[in-house]
Amino acid sequence: MVKTIVTKQDLKNYKENGWIVFKKVFKKNEIQKYKNNIFKYLKTNHKKFKGRNINYFDNKKTFSEISSFHKLQENKKIKKFSESSVVSLIAKKLLNKKPDLRASELFIKKRGAGKPTPIHQDAYYWNVKNNEGLTVWIALTDSNKKNGSVFYFDKSHKCGVFKHKSSFVKGSSQKIMNETMLNKFSKSTPNVKKGDVIVHNSLSVHGSFKNISNRRRIGWTFCYKPKSSPYDIKRTKKFEKKLFHQIKLREK
């Protein structure tokens, strides 16, 4: 039950820092099963998706070269998992509201080639009116600084939405405009094992390192907003106009 996972101290730490790690949420054999199911789904269906929904390491657009996928919630099993598993219970506890799934995504950093992820805030992408939301990041592989772990700027979620600009990076199209503003925050890099879970506030400033190791780094995410929180349509339209323009330029 979630009560044994999210303690009062956990909740306090999450509210204070904007992110938290839960160790050994899933057994390694469970993670392997989920990973196999995801890859089986992508191998069969990846060609049905394009544009903002899928990215590749090269222009061949083959299954083995997928770098990120942003529509895993289209898989019925994954959608059900997002609503009935411990993941949704953690989201509900930390949001303190009924969670509404925005998306389930997969991020892969290739051996010795996975690029760093630009420093950004999820809230800038999501355009929820009150900027409430969180991302549950499940480690499908061990993750550390060498193979491209996520890093966070502690307590940055308390400062609202920072200005962003286009990054032209596949799978992470935006980045903080003025990174020198982040010097006042402590930077943390959690090392996680396969089956561990990281949760971060949608306002938490974060990014990830380049993969310089000889093994992949794979993260599986579930992005939630409160059910009661509507999207800001004006912000969404403005964001999507910039995004589609960037994708068009990137594909030339």
Sequence and secondary structure as in RCSB ss.txt:
>XXXX:A:sequence
MVKTIVTKQDLKNYKENGWIVFKKVFKKNEIQKYKNNIFKYLKTNHKKFKGRNINYFDNKKTFSEISSFHKLQEN
KKIKKFSESSVVSLIAKKLLNKKPDLRASELFIKKRGAGKPTPIHQDAYYWNVKNNEGLTVWIALTDSNKKNGSV
FYFDKSHKCGVFKHKSSFVKGSSQKIMNETMLNKFSKSTPNVKKGDVIVHNSLSVHGSFKNISNRRRIGWTFCYK
PKSSPYDIKRTKKFEKKLFHQIKLREK
>XXXX:A:secstr
 GGGTS HHHHHHHHHHSEEEETTSS HHHHHHHHHHHHHHHHHHGGG  GGGEEESSTT  GGGEEEES GGGS
HHHHHHHHHSHHHHHHHHHHTS EEEEEEEEEEE TTT   EEEE HHHHH BTT   EEEEEESS B TTTT E
EEETTGGGG    EEE   TT  EEES GGGGGGS EE   B TT EEEEETT  EEE    SSS EEEEEEEEE
ETT  B HHHHHHHHHHHHHHHHHHT 
